[in-house]
Amino acid sequence: MPDESSSVLDDFRQGSVTAFEAIFRQHQRAVYGWILRIVRDPAAAEDLTVECFWRIYQARARFDAGRRFEPWARRIATHATLDWLRARRPERELTAEFLADLPAARAGDPGVNAEIRRKTADAFMRLPPRLRVAAVLAVVEERSHKEVAEALGISLTAVKLRVFRALRLLRKDLERQGITP
Amino acid sequence: MNAHDEDRIKELLQQALPRIDTDTDADAEPDRDLWTAMLRRLSGQSGGEHASLPWFDWALLAGLAAFAVFYPVTIPVFLYYL
C-alpha cells in the first residue's frame, strides 16, 4: 500500500521540486533517525540525510509508485551511509562527546565498567562497515533481520552471517585487549 | 563461538552503545532545516549542468572554427583526424 498520495509520487517522479519537498518534509525525520542509528553522529547524520535525499531525487524515475516510499528510502539511506563509512578511516577515534553519552551499565552487570564499555565501543568502530551496519541494526537497535535484510538489499541468511562474523571479530578484538567476555 | 559467548557479546555491545529511540529521543531530530541544504544541493546541480564544459574547451572550439573560416582547405584534414 503506498504511503503517499499517488499524485504527489507521480509529480515527484516527473521531477517536481514541490512534490519532492512534500516527500522530503514527510520522511526526513525517519530517514535521519535511521542514519543516526547507524553512524551515531548527529552532524554526520544530517549531512547524510541530505545526501540520501539527493540520491532519492536522482533515482526518482526508478521508484515504483505502487510500493511504499519508506523502505525504498531506507535502502538508499543505508547504502549512502555504508559508502560514507567506507570512505572514512576505519580506526577513527571515538569523540569525547560520544563517550560521555555512553549509557550506564545495566543493573545486574556491576562487572561491566566504563572502561570495558569504552573498549567495546572502540572495537565495534574498528569492524568492517558492512558488518558494523548489520550488527548495529540487528543487535543494538534490535531491528528484525527481515528489516535489516531489506535495508541492505541482502538475504536473511547473509544478515545472520554478517551479525555472527561481527560478534566473532568483536570477541577476538576484546580478547586481544585482555577482556574475556 | 558458542551461543553463550554470542549472547554475552551482544549484551556487552548493548551496554556499550546506547539504543537510539527515534520516537522519544529529542536528539533523534535534525538540529537545522535540512530542506535549505537540499535546495542548495539541487540548485548547485542545475548550475553545474550549465558549467559542465570548461572555458578552455569553448576557446579551443572557437579557435578551430576561426581557423576553418580563414583556411577552408584544412577542413578535410581536420575531418580526416577526427
Chai-1 contact restraints between the chains, C-beta under 6 A:
chainA,res_idxA,chainB,res_idxB,connection_type,confidence,min_distance_angstrom,max_distance_angstrom,comment,restraint_id
A,F24,B,W35,contact,1.0,0.0,6.0,A-B,restraint_1
A,Q28,B,L34,contact,1.0,0.0,6.0,A-B,restraint_2
A,R29,B,E29,contact,1.0,0.0,6.0,A-B,restraint_3
A,Y32,B,P30,contact,1.0,0.0,6.0,A-B,restraint_4
A,G33,B,T22,contact,1.0,0.0,6.0,A-B,restraint_5
A,G33,B,A28,contact,1.0,0.0,6.0,A-B,restraint_6
A,L36,B,I20,contact,1.0,0.0,6.0,A-B,restraint_7
A,R37,B,I20,contact,1.0,0.0,6.0,A-B,restraint_8
A,E46,B,P30,contact,1.0,0.0,6.0,A-B,restraint_9
A,T49,B,L34,contact,1.0,0.0,6.0,A-B,restraint_10
A,V50,B,L34,contact,1.0,0.0,6.0,A-B,restraint_11
A,V50,B,A37,contact,1.0,0.0,6.0,A-B,restraint_12
A,V50,B,M38,contact,1.0,0.0,6.0,A-B,restraint_13
A,F53,B,M38,contact,1.0,0.0,6.0,A-B,restraint_14
A,W54,B,R41,contact,1.0,0.0,6.0,A-B,restraint_15
A,P103,B,P18,contact,1.0,0.0,6.0,A-B,restraint_16
A,A105,B,Q15,contact,1.0,0.0,6.0,A-B,restraint_17
A,R106,B,Q15,contact,1.0,0.0,6.0,A-B,restraint_18
A,V112,B,Q15,contact,1.0,0.0,6.0,A-B,restraint_19
A,R117,B,Q15,contact,1.0,0.0,6.0,A-B,restraint_20
A,R117,B,A16,contact,1.0,0.0,6.0,A-B,restraint_21
A,T120,B,L12,contact,1.0,0.0,6.0,A-B,restraint_22
A,T120,B,A16,contact,1.0,0.0,6.0,A-B,restraint_23
A,A121,B,A16,contact,1.0,0.0,6.0,A-B,restraint_24
A,A121,B,L17,contact,1.0,0.0,6.0,A-B,restraint_25
A,V139,B,K10,contact,1.0,0.0,6.0,A-B,restraint_26
A,V139,B,L13,contact,1.0,0.0,6.0,A-B,restraint_27
A,V140,B,L17,contact,1.0,0.0,6.0,A-B,restraint_28
A,V140,B,R19,contact,1.0,0.0,6.0,A-B,restraint_29
A,L167,B,E6,contact,1.0,0.0,6.0,A-B,restraint_30
A,L167,B,I9,contact,1.0,0.0,6.0,A-B,restraint_31
A,R168,B,M1,contact,1.0,0.0,6.0,A-B,restraint_32
A,L170,B,I9,contact,1.0,0.0,6.0,A-B,restraint_33
A,R171,B,I9,contact,1.0,0.0,6.0,A-B,restraint_34
A,P181,B,R8,contact,1.0,0.0,6.0,A-B,restraint_35
A,P181,B,I9,contact,1.0,0.0,6.0,A-B,restraint_36
A,P181,B,L12,contact,1.0,0.0,6.0,A-B,restraint_37
